């Protein structure tokens, strides 16, 4: 029996990204962004500013940036540049493909 793999995902890279609890937490925050970032009193329909993730985390900016970069490299998070802001959103297509994998 041959197992089909999805060429759009790199399962090993995703597994490594998900191995860290903080990165899993970031994905959970992005999934429920309006609730997770309620005190910002903004709608995050187009993504959450990276600075909001940093502020909520309590970690240094460089640490958060490294974790976010890992999520982006794994294809789990998509960054969108809007002016001076980088908005982060989950890549639901990749997440669903990985879950099926």
ChimeraX attribute file (.defattr): number of C-alpha atoms within 10 A of each C-alpha:
attribute: neighborCount
match mode: 1-to-1
recipient: residues
	/A:1	3
	/A:2	4
	/A:3	6
	/A:4	7
	/A:5	13
	/A:6	13
	/A:7	8
	/A:8	11
	/A:9	18
	/A:10	15
	/A:11	17
	/A:12	10
	/A:13	16
	/A:14	20
	/A:15	12
	/A:16	12
	/A:17	23
	/A:18	18
	/A:19	11
	/A:20	11
	/A:21	10
	/A:22	15
	/A:23	17
	/A:24	14
	/A:25	13
	/A:26	23
	/A:27	21
	/A:28	13
	/A:29	19
	/A:30	21
	/A:31	15
	/A:32	12
	/A:33	20
	/A:34	18
	/A:35	14
	/A:36	15
	/A:37	19
	/A:38	12
	/A:39	8
	/A:40	11
	/A:41	9
	/A:42	11
	/A:43	13
	/A:44	19
	/A:45	9
	/A:46	11
	/A:47	19
	/A:48	24
	/A:49	18
	/A:50	18
	/A:51	16
	/A:52	13
	/A:53	23
	/A:54	18
	/A:55	13
	/A:56	12
	/A:57	15
	/A:58	9
	/A:59	12
	/A:60	10
	/A:61	15
	/A:62	10
	/A:63	12
	/A:64	21
	/A:65	16
	/A:66	11
	/A:67	17
	/A:68	25
	/A:69	16
	/A:70	19
	/A:71	24
	/A:72	19
	/A:73	15
	/A:74	21
	/A:75	21
	/A:76	23
	/A:77	23
	/A:78	20
	/A:79	19
	/A:80	15
	/A:81	11
	/A:82	10
	/A:83	6
	/A:84	6
	/A:85	13
	/A:86	16
	/A:87	20
	/A:88	25
	/A:89	24
	/A:90	22
	/A:91	16
	/A:92	14
	/A:93	13
	/A:94	19
	/A:95	16
	/A:96	10
	/A:97	15
	/A:98	18
	/A:99	9
	/A:100	9
	/A:101	12
